């Protein structure tokens, strides 16, 4: 405030102005407005009002200009919001499709159960439009409270998205502040309208029949559904296969976009292609399932017992009755396994990228004490490759507290010294520059991040090789192959530490492909014993300290504890903070939040769909079951018959859905790599299949089968045989 004076206006007029030698040339003031309540729906009005004020001011006082305006920030916010809305809507399309399919499936079940009544209404004078209006009125009575409840549930889901860490994983964060906006209401009305049209489609076909035409159609063999006659499954395979070939050939679907693959959270088309292929393959499985049952039914004559024959022949001859639940199960399981595997892979790769760059939970750049004060410590976060040279010819001497002092800080589990320096390999007359990483081979494995695919041998075996040979050196395998070097060959390195260079003799004891903080794209790298390097250099030099810390320990607490011990920390890289920041990206949170909500909703609808299918199938086959009971089948056999059908459907759907999800994961997840870090493809992108999710889903399906079986047995126990046999079709 050397040139700024903050005073009330009265003081300025009464005391400051009289004391000035010259009159005030320019006075500037401003007002700070609270923009916390501004919503996306308010931006259009605010931007237009600001433009109107600017135009009126320029008209009243020519030359007036608006120096500081929020319009540019508002425009950026509006564009980012619209882009995010489109992205999240695209991610929600598969789940929305499953919901609409469930509504259509439920409507078809209800209409199939009521077709006789609808045909009677048409025969007694009711017009087709009257039947449709009657059904529309019933669905409107259901849809209105569903719309209100859906808006409230959707608002709560949006609030919880602020806590999403990954797929089906929540973090202990505060929920978002969410309000129901006109845009949200418009989306709700749109979805409700589409759902209403979906529910009306089955009744449009049923309303065409009178009792005569209905009985005639029931007597005929049922036609295949329209999508099978139109070969929709094969037609959908064409664009999905084309999308896969594009991804495999050029790494992306569109000619524009950064990098070979782009960011899947910025480009949801990468997620829609496997979803489209899943739909096509699921329809193909549904088409082939009756053929499989037909083949098994022909072989069932060799089986002893009546129940297996009844199960297989009914499934082979009545595919229309179970197509809906089977397709719903295939889509739900396939989408769940693909999404869970995608989330697991992206999470693991993000963690691997960050830990590879940092090396451990925490990487501390510390300074020691130099009695001569001759050397400056110019180190960046990448290591100790730079610095000023000593003006004297004497050997520099640095003093450090033992690295074990770090263990005195609460929350620190392990600590190790790591030195990252410039190095030049001498190969005859040729020189090749790279990096040398000095480690404490005893402490390094307890702290550092290391993945099994980084080297042919384990980290423990590599450290043991360094322990057996103090001059031991782990060398980048590409460097070994390029220069035809082998294990046991000598390899001198010229190491540069803060401007001091020494030629240090080493012996190759192992090969690695990747090593934490060392990128092959930067050139060859070498790993050796830090103590041996310091012996050859003539004393200690500055190094980094890598820490393994207890989960939940704040970095600020550790830094405060180190400061109390007298350790001078000049820089820190926190892998945990970097991971949390990346996982809190709005695109990532929104995508995984919608995928999680969509999976839970699809799983719930699948369970409800199978329960309703079991209930309505029992009522539809009441006469058939009564006849079977009358000709001698016991209640236990009939229960086994119905439960066996459900079990076989669930087993085939589970096996096929699992295979589709796992197969699509292996095909498409490699194209979903999120680019990050100095080199996006280091470490390698490894596809992980979420096998642990299979167990949870199988438990859900087992519970679904158990409940369906209990419902069936309960209905069979209450069935009145004389009603089924005597009343016939009136039932």
Steps between C-alpha positions, in 0.01 A plus 500: 500500500787741431293680235149411617295679764174344623277760669125570525360741243432768763860490620619519142296815432570674829865418566672346201379729221590828682851367562564422132702750299320410177136407443402135465533397136343153519301315764431129463267282704337163456251273665536127558188297423417160643477251214456186707127482420544531124373188320556389143141598420576861604796551266307590184308774681809635676706512181222677308447751784872581516504556124194726528658706781821536301308616193291752698808639674679545168194677361471738795873570527697432182840346559389305805643151508471203732850419625416206725209278408386155617359422156809312380509284813125439471538395137776254592288363783197464274698319232662269756162424656337423167791281398483315832122459462542343157775270625304381802184454294695279262635294790144461631357371170568126562335511843212705359459242225479220757235695694292558187537135405382396846196726466423348162556150639270567795234647272528199267458260794191685620350525151571132432313418820210729402478419129188289549323786680615750235368273224165468681477881532566538127238235416239676713534831319798678650706676237875470471548858613284440808720207604812713448352792698404262780856367519644851467291619794629216717862575411448872562376424850819301553729745321406819686613386846794323334609832345482682834679220681756472221590869526553467875702179467700652214582805709629277780706296254649821360588611854677172569701528177721746682614209716573258216858379492465220248245246378277406798749670734428809709753725670441684830423833335217746547214448251436755228248779532235413240173666402232384256542734202268558203748304289475204736121520495504509120722191488267325744194580287683383187598168656148455640355560153735249339422247775128554444534435126706189576229370731231559236674303225379154617137611529503635144541148368257344747229757422485380138341167595142406569428178685485310168831625360662462842398132526615445143845645578530304824428181309776574247867458563635823641702703255851607581528854637553786259865553591580140410313520171684823418837356616551798727770317695713452190435856382613641836821299478606688187550850655644355820756292309583802287555707814728232641702486178537880507622487859744223420632673190526864607429494874191723487157523340522856371784655299542782752603474861821510697724199511444155361210414726389818674325508834200264532341742747521773234398267216210277612468356149778266609250358750203488263671273246544206742146561629368472144700181442369361830141559384567333165670196654231468768231494230704239315516284814122532539459391136722194548366398841186318368720307256720391789196395700362314197820299471500422871131409486572238235772356718276509806332178387805319631453652844306330774218695657224725374609840632812553279299410189222745590748780575700468177200451271311794646802730464553378144135547395409825679788743448273806496407445865853541639678716241443818701642389837792321331596807296468721808732268694754491216510878467523559875778250563697590188482871575583443867809289435624733227446811713654347812803382304536838331484681835747259660741537208480879487538531877798266512665675207447842654658378824785339307564817298516721808707261711737439210557875472535559876654166597326452836231652720714810557817621335688761698769728359722580797819702547791409721760729651820593318769647729670672206169647374655471160231309317150616418227240503302546183276202483164474342238242564650268243819436693848634560616538145572875522678736732790740514859382489736559789727799457773325699701197401442324833262210535156615614384361829131471590356407837162328539298362785459122476205401284368298795408832667199515269357194675458703818219698337156347577350344190828427321531124443825484303754734343778459247758718327487537123738703286415587141799631304618551146716221360687430179584147387840444338488236227837520330510832325122542521321689777132470587336724758241374744401500867646318799280416797682419821300300757538345842433144397389390851234770552391564142258203462307604813431847360506509122222424256586210273285288271578145397512582129773763547779241482556131427586447868325616816611812686637285781714300258632820342594646838669172596710525186614847611576363846726228362703747293567852632590607147179342375293688244146443374476613140212583270444187289461696176847648561646152554348366180604805300866461601505117526591509870443211738480434873850512647643749249679806644345838425671820617277805553596865527265625773431873545388602848447874548769579246753251640579216258666167562551195284363213706556133406190279506413140417165411341306269733144532370265638237182703544243639259358766733601643835322763715574863397710383201343531154644308203390788277764719667780260408672205668488472877709319757436398862777433752603520864489856635766437765741365239447812288570729796818307575617553145400868513692554825211588731128551541297712259139618508240232436124455518321312776209275410246426771236235551232645726200359682166534325314813602806685632491861371809621318495822703535299822805317364664821378441666837658201676803512272541870565502436875785252447701765319469349152490765227246397235516725193253307287245222524300288258199323645371208295184471708407864443563473126279190478222664701515807275479289185211294635310817592481620138136586418504287184631197687266542796199553276580206272565251780206638698260445212647159421466397866142625523419337167640165610310502830183593318552235232571233763184594689291496183645162399404351835151650477469383141575139587264505796219643289579252226474212749171633638335576166632181341333300776169675443529466122572126525244431770295268279806316371626445853158381609493243221851382589394470860189306398694246293721411792783753554565563865533844652874438542538414130306808393707718731816346356361560149437873553808559715713310249384731221595805705832344600590409142410847374705667774792261448514555124448875539769520767754301300432686176483841671828433679665391178373805312610742772846347538551468125395859428724614784803336344410640158415861583659595834850531342362792297369681811837605639497842667806696395691650791846556637809603304468189282145359475603146409743448787435284691320263261120492499388165644138383466359375831185286513298568815462138604402598854188666360396165353457351845271782614287477187478123523376534858231741378396259226496209744272695731279589205466133405427402859221755536351403162504133604332576831232703323440214257474238774265725695273546199505129421405411856197729476394391150149353479510215259124486429496870400779457248344192343131601501512872436757471224570814308283717722788487744 
